[in-house]
């Protein structure tokens, strides 16, 4: 079997989901499936092809320069995505493939229709967020654009043989949008258990940045984009400013980083410290450098996406506090299993109280951390989920 993995963001641009695509391709190759990767190049921060995939038997690839686009400009990003789809035609039209795995993107309609017409092969749509519902929820598009894009997206879903979503909340959302239940599969986001064991006893991130480990560190590591509600961090920082031993470490980049930094400067919040995006190779050290992770989700994000960092984070033996909607499956699953603390996004004072409680009760925090690690190995490992993805492909 030969599969084309059609990516969008590119491995050169660090994000929270690249490790999923890399490990999936790695496992497909291990399973004897040939893979043709078609991917983009934008920022050139990391290499286009990670070392684990270079010179692998059955692996070929083409990289398309997509240019560096302002993520704050939705229309510019959308037009750039369409241009990328047409650029890609010359690379896939002559390729002999049996199936396509298409990475979710707002401009999927162009590529999916072209592939459906000219390739006539099964398309598996790997959906990390529900578009345009996510864009509507965070006010990235107006009502009229939303109506048009919603109709277009229904055509995309109709063209796909299977749609793989990453949470039960997303599956429920897709069913509400009219997608047939039998077309949907849930494959949870996974971590690679083989990368957890390190021969080094030194935490590279802590050492490199001279982190004071005596502090109680509330961390956010990831993308400061539309799904991230930085105003929650600002509010908590103000409420906890008298706790001199509590620090907020904000690690990453994204569309709202400058706005976030400007607000911190304006409010003179000394307990928030910023760090640049860290290499994927030390992400486990990054997570282990915190006392607790903070995941402040924007409006309705949990219904249309999923906090991608959670599986890696819990595997490192770290729990988190998440502000989100209380009517979501994720909210109840985390709380009911006592692996993390989910709080209604409108109740910032409760989040403050929980942080103070864990700050003063390290044994309670240790229990949450241990529960999180056990839960992750039981439900979120690569073995359980990446291989489930491959089983779906083979069944098709």
C-alpha positions as CSV (number, residue, x, y, z in Angstrom):
1,X,0.0,0.0,0.0
2,X,1.2,3.5,-0.8
3,X,-0.3,6.4,1.1
4,X,0.1,10.1,0.3
5,X,0.2,12.3,3.5
6,X,-0.8,15.7,2.4
7,X,0.3,18.2,5.1
8,X,-0.3,21.9,5.4
9,X,1.7,23.7,8.1
10,X,5.0,21.9,7.4
11,X,7.5,20.5,9.8
12,X,9.8,23.6,9.5
13,X,7.2,25.6,11.5
14,X,7.1,24.4,15.1
15,X,3.6,23.7,16.5
16,X,1.9,21.3,18.9
17,X,0.8,18.7,16.4
18,X,3.9,18.1,14.2
19,X,5.0,15.2,16.5
20,X,1.7,13.4,15.7
21,X,2.3,13.5,11.9
22,X,5.9,12.5,12.3
23,X,5.2,9.5,14.6
24,X,2.3,8.4,12.4
25,X,4.5,8.4,9.2
26,X,7.2,6.6,11.2
27,X,4.7,3.9,12.3
28,X,3.3,3.5,8.8
29,X,6.7,2.9,7.4
30,X,7.4,0.4,10.3
31,X,4.2,-1.3,9.3
32,X,5.3,-1.7,5.7
33,X,3.2,1.1,4.3
34,X,5.0,3.3,1.7
35,X,4.5,7.0,2.3
36,X,4.7,10.0,-0.1
37,X,4.8,13.2,2.0
38,X,3.6,16.4,0.4
39,X,4.2,19.3,2.7
40,X,4.9,23.0,2.9
41,X,7.8,25.3,3.9
42,X,7.0,28.6,5.6
43,X,9.4,29.8,8.3
44,X,12.4,27.5,8.1
45,X,12.8,27.3,11.9
46,X,13.2,23.5,11.9
47,X,14.2,21.2,9.1
48,X,11.6,20.2,6.5
49,X,12.2,16.5,7.1
50,X,13.0,15.3,10.6
51,X,15.9,12.9,11.0
52,X,13.7,10.0,12.0
53,X,12.2,10.0,8.4
54,X,15.3,10.7,6.4
55,X,16.6,7.9,4.1
56,X,13.8,5.5,5.2
57,X,12.8,2.7,2.9
58,X,9.4,3.4,1.3
59,X,9.5,7.2,2.1
60,X,9.5,9.9,-0.5
61,X,8.6,13.6,-0.3
62,X,8.1,16.9,-2.0
63,X,8.3,20.3,-0.2
64,X,6.4,23.3,-1.5
65,X,7.4,26.9,-0.5
66,X,4.2,28.5,0.8
67,X,5.7,31.7,2.0
68,X,5.4,33.3,5.5
69,X,1.8,34.5,6.0
70,X,0.4,36.8,8.7
71,X,-1.8,34.5,10.9
72,X,-3.8,37.5,12.1
73,X,-5.1,38.1,8.5
74,X,-7.7,35.4,7.9
75,X,-8.3,36.3,4.2
76,X,-4.6,36.4,3.4
77,X,-4.2,33.0,5.0
78,X,-7.1,31.5,3.2
79,X,-5.9,32.8,-0.2
80,X,-2.4,31.5,0.5
81,X,-3.9,28.1,1.3
82,X,-5.8,28.0,-2.0
83,X,-2.6,28.9,-3.9
84,X,-0.7,26.1,-2.0
85,X,-3.4,23.6,-3.1
86,X,-2.9,24.5,-6.8
87,X,0.9,24.4,-6.5
88,X,0.6,20.9,-5.1
89,X,-1.2,19.5,-8.2
90,X,2.0,19.1,-10.2
91,X,3.5,17.1,-7.4
92,X,0.7,14.6,-6.8
93,X,-0.9,14.1,-10.2
94,X,1.7,11.7,-11.4
95,X,2.2,9.8,-8.1
96,X,0.8,6.3,-7.9
97,X,-1.0,6.1,-4.6
98,X,-3.7,4.0,-3.0
99,X,-5.0,6.4,-0.4
100,X,-4.7,10.0,0.8
101,X,-4.4,11.2,4.4
102,X,-5.3,14.9,4.3
103,X,-4.3,17.1,7.2
104,X,-7.1,19.5,8.2
105,X,-6.9,23.0,6.8
106,X,-9.5,25.8,6.2
107,X,-8.8,25.5,2.4
108,X,-9.4,21.8,2.2
109,X,-12.2,22.2,-0.3
110,X,-9.8,23.0,-3.2
111,X,-7.4,20.0,-2.7
112,X,-10.1,17.6,-1.7
113,X,-12.2,18.3,-4.8
114,X,-9.2,18.1,-7.1
115,X,-8.0,14.8,-5.5
116,X,-11.6,13.4,-5.7
117,X,-11.9,14.3,-9.4
118,X,-8.4,13.3,-10.6
119,X,-7.2,10.7,-8.2
120,X,-10.4,8.9,-7.2
121,X,-8.8,7.3,-4.2
122,X,-10.1,7.1,-0.6
123,X,-9.4,10.3,1.4
124,X,-9.0,10.1,5.2
125,X,-9.5,13.5,6.6
126,X,-7.4,14.0,9.8
127,X,-9.3,16.7,11.6
128,X,-7.5,18.6,14.4
129,X,-10.2,21.4,14.6
130,X,-13.7,21.9,13.3
131,X,-13.8,24.6,10.7
132,X,-15.4,27.1,10.3
133,X,-17.0,26.6,13.8
134,X,-13.7,27.3,15.5
135,X,-13.2,30.6,13.5
136,X,-16.8,31.7,14.3
137,X,-16.4,30.9,18.0
138,X,-13.3,33.2,18.3
139,X,-14.8,35.9,16.0
140,X,-12.2,35.4,13.3
141,X,-14.9,35.6,10.6
142,X,-18.2,37.4,10.2
143,X,-21.6,35.8,10.0
144,X,-21.9,35.8,6.2
145,X,-18.5,34.3,5.7
146,X,-19.3,31.7,8.2
147,X,-22.5,30.6,6.3
148,X,-20.6,30.3,3.0
149,X,-17.6,28.4,4.6
150,X,-20.0,26.1,6.4
151,X,-21.6,25.0,3.1
152,X,-18.2,24.5,1.6
153,X,-17.0,22.4,4.5
154,X,-20.0,20.1,4.1
155,X,-18.8,19.3,0.6
156,X,-15.3,18.4,2.0
157,X,-16.9,16.0,4.5
158,X,-19.0,14.4,1.8
159,X,-15.9,13.7,-0.3
160,X,-14.0,11.9,2.4
161,X,-14.2,8.2,3.1
162,X,-13.4,8.6,6.8
163,X,-13.0,11.6,9.1
164,X,-10.7,11.1,12.1
165,X,-11.4,13.4,15.0
166,X,-9.4,13.7,18.2
167,X,-12.1,13.9,20.9
168,X,-15.7,12.9,21.8
169,X,-16.6,16.5,21.9
170,X,-15.5,17.0,18.3
171,X,-17.4,13.9,17.3
172,X,-20.5,15.3,18.8
173,X,-20.0,18.6,17.1
174,X,-19.5,16.9,13.7
175,X,-22.7,14.8,14.2
176,X,-24.6,18.1,15.0
177,X,-23.2,19.5,11.7
178,X,-24.9,16.6,9.8
179,X,-21.9,14.3,9.3
180,X,-22.9,10.6,9.4
181,X,-21.8,8.8,12.6
182,X,-20.4,5.8,10.6
183,X,-18.0,8.1,8.8
184,X,-16.4,9.4,12.0
185,X,-13.6,7.8,14.0
186,X,-12.1,9.0,17.3
187,X,-8.4,8.7,17.6
188,X,-7.0,10.5,20.7
189,X,-3.8,12.6,20.5
190,X,-0.9,10.5,21.6
191,X,2.6,10.8,23.0
192,X,5.6,8.7,22.0
193,X,6.4,6.6,25.1
194,X,9.8,5.6,23.7
195,X,11.0,9.2,24.0
196,X,10.2,9.6,27.7
197,X,13.3,7.7,28.8
198,X,16.3,9.9,28.9
199,X,19.8,8.9,29.9
200,X,20.5,12.5,31.0
201,X,19.7,13.5,34.6
202,X,19.9,17.2,33.7
203,X,16.8,19.1,32.6
204,X,18.1,21.0,29.5
205,X,15.4,23.7,29.7
206,X,15.9,24.4,33.4
207,X,19.7,24.5,33.0
208,X,19.6,26.7,29.8
209,X,17.3,29.3,31.3
210,X,18.5,29.2,35.0
211,X,15.0,28.3,36.2
212,X,14.6,28.7,39.9
213,X,13.0,25.3,40.9
214,X,12.2,26.6,44.3
215,X,9.4,28.6,42.7
216,X,5.9,27.3,42.2
217,X,5.8,27.6,38.4
218,X,2.5,27.9,36.5
219,X,3.4,27.2,32.8
220,X,1.8,27.6,29.4
221,X,3.9,26.1,26.6
222,X,2.5,26.3,23.1
223,X,0.9,28.6,20.6
224,X,-0.4,32.1,21.6
225,X,-3.2,31.9,18.9
226,X,-6.9,32.1,18.6
227,X,-7.5,29.1,20.9
228,X,-5.5,30.6,23.7
229,X,-7.2,33.1,26.1
230,X,-4.3,35.1,27.4
231,X,-6.7,37.3,29.4
232,X,-7.2,34.4,31.8
233,X,-3.4,34.5,32.5
234,X,-3.5,38.3,33.0
235,X,-6.4,37.9,35.5
236,X,-4.8,35.1,37.5
237,X,-1.5,37.0,37.5
238,X,-3.2,40.0,39.1
239,X,-5.0,37.8,41.7
240,X,-1.8,36.0,42.7
241,X,0.7,38.9,42.6
242,X,1.1,38.9,46.4
243,X,2.4,35.3,46.2
244,X,6.0,36.1,45.6
245,X,7.0,32.4,45.2
246,X,4.5,31.9,42.3
247,X,5.6,32.6,38.8
248,X,3.9,32.3,35.4
249,X,6.2,31.0,32.6
250,X,4.8,31.6,29.1
251,X,6.7,29.6,26.5
252,X,6.1,29.8,22.8
253,X,5.0,32.2,20.0
254,X,1.9,33.0,18.0
255,X,-0.4,35.6,16.6
256,X,-1.3,37.2,19.9
257,X,2.1,37.1,21.6
258,X,2.8,40.8,21.0
259,X,-0.6,41.8,22.3
260,X,-0.1,39.6,25.4
261,X,3.4,41.1,26.1
262,X,2.1,44.6,25.7
263,X,-0.7,44.0,28.3
264,X,1.8,42.5,30.7
265,X,4.0,45.6,30.4
266,X,1.1,47.9,30.7
267,X,-0.2,46.2,33.8
268,X,3.4,45.9,35.2
269,X,2.9,42.2,36.0
270,X,6.3,41.1,37.2
271,X,5.2,37.5,37.9
272,X,4.9,36.7,34.2
273,X,8.1,35.6,32.4
274,X,8.2,34.9,28.6
275,X,10.4,32.3,26.9
276,X,10.7,31.6,23.1
277,X,9.4,28.5,21.5
278,X,11.4,25.5,22.5
279,X,12.7,22.7,20.2
280,X,10.6,19.5,20.0
281,X,13.6,17.6,21.1
282,X,13.4,19.0,24.7
283,X,9.6,19.4,25.0
284,X,9.6,16.8,27.8
285,X,12.1,18.8,29.8
286,X,10.0,21.9,29.2
287,X,6.9,20.3,30.7
288,X,8.9,18.8,33.6
289,X,10.1,22.3,34.4
290,X,6.6,23.3,35.7
291,X,4.7,22.7,38.9
292,X,1.4,22.8,37.0
293,X,0.4,23.6,33.5
294,X,-2.3,26.2,32.7
295,X,-4.5,25.7,29.6
296,X,-6.8,28.7,29.2
297,X,-9.0,27.8,26.3
298,X,-10.9,30.5,24.3
299,X,-14.6,30.4,23.7
300,X,-16.0,26.9,22.6
301,X,-12.5,25.7,21.6
302,X,-13.1,22.4,23.4
303,X,-16.1,21.6,21.2
304,X,-14.1,22.2,18.0
305,X,-10.5,21.2,19.0
306,X,-8.5,19.7,21.8
307,X,-5.6,20.8,23.9
308,X,-2.9,19.0,22.0
309,X,-0.3,19.4,24.8
310,X,-2.3,17.4,27.3
311,X,-1.2,13.9,26.3
312,X,2.5,14.8,26.3
313,X,2.2,16.8,29.5
314,X,0.4,14.0,31.5
315,X,2.9,11.5,30.3
316,X,5.6,13.6,31.9
317,X,3.8,13.3,35.2
318,X,2.4,16.8,35.2
319,X,-1.3,17.8,35.7
320,X,-3.0,21.0,34.5
321,X,-5.7,23.5,35.2
322,X,-7.9,24.1,32.2
323,X,-10.5,26.9,31.9
324,X,-13.2,25.7,29.5
325,X,-16.9,25.1,29.0
326,X,-18.4,23.0,31.9
327,X,-20.9,21.2,29.5
328,X,-18.1,19.5,27.6
329,X,-17.1,15.9,27.8
330,X,-13.5,16.9,28.3
331,X,-14.4,18.9,31.4
332,X,-16.1,16.0,33.1
333,X,-13.6,13.3,31.9
334,X,-10.6,15.2,33.5
335,X,-12.4,16.0,36.7
336,X,-14.1,12.6,37.2
337,X,-10.8,10.7,36.7
338,X,-9.0,13.1,39.1
339,X,-6.2,13.6,36.6
340,X,-6.6,17.4,36.1
341,X,-8.7,20.3,37.2
342,X,-11.2,21.8,34.7
343,X,-12.9,25.0,35.7
344,X,-15.7,26.9,34.0
345,X,-14.0,29.5,31.9
346,X,-16.1,32.3,33.5
347,X,-15.0,31.4,37.0
348,X,-11.5,32.8,37.3
349,X,-11.7,33.1,41.1
350,X,-12.2,29.3,41.4
351,X,-9.0,28.8,39.3
352,X,-7.2,31.1,41.6
353,X,-8.4,29.2,44.7
354,X,-7.4,25.8,43.1
355,X,-3.9,27.2,42.4
356,X,-3.5,28.4,46.0
357,X,-4.8,25.1,47.3
358,X,-2.2,23.1,45.3
359,X,0.5,25.6,46.2
360,X,-0.1,24.9,49.9
361,X,-0.9,21.1,49.5
362,X,1.9,19.5,47.5
363,X,0.8,16.0,48.3
364,X,-2.6,16.7,46.6
365,X,-0.6,18.0,43.6
366,X,1.5,14.8,43.6
367,X,-1.6,12.7,43.6
368,X,-2.9,14.5,40.5
369,X,0.4,14.2,38.8
370,X,0.6,10.5,39.4
371,X,-3.0,10.0,38.3
372,X,-2.3,12.0,35.1
373,X,0.7,9.8,34.2
374,X,-1.2,6.6,34.7
375,X,-4.2,7.9,32.7
376,X,-1.9,8.9,29.8
377,X,-0.2,5.6,29.6
378,X,-3.6,3.8,29.7
379,X,-5.4,5.9,27.1
380,X,-3.1,8.3,25.3
381,X,0.0,6.4,24.3
382,X,1.3,6.0,20.7
383,X,0.8,2.3,21.0
384,X,-2.9,2.7,21.6
385,X,-3.7,5.5,19.2
386,X,-1.2,5.8,16.4
387,X,-1.7,2.1,15.7
388,X,-5.5,2.6,15.8
389,X,-5.1,5.2,13.0
390,X,-3.2,2.6,10.9
391,X,-5.8,0.0,11.5
392,X,-8.5,2.4,10.1
393,X,-6.3,2.9,7.0
394,X,-5.9,-0.8,6.4
395,X,-9.6,-1.5,6.9
396,X,-10.4,1.0,4.2
